[in-house]
């Protein structure tokens, strides 16, 4: 639910993948809304503190490419204020 996701984001959200960068929650939400969904998403590990989280997960794109993702999240004023993501391709199905 993109509307619910948007409710958890700070207005000045900083999002960075190294290839894609946003500094606005609406811009990020619009971008995210257009992405094709992944399948077979598996959470591999997670770490949480009072204002930070780190997630490691794998998934398969609509084209059959398998990825591993490390996501680092910062919380400020009860909203997600920063998301940094590192993608790593694992395999391509033939």
Secondary structure, DSSP 8 states (H G I E B T S, - for coil): -HHHHHHTEEEEEEEE-SS-EES-HHHHHHHHHHS---EEEEEEEEEE-SSEEEEEEEEE-TTSEEEEEEEEEEEETTEEEEEEEEEEEEEE--
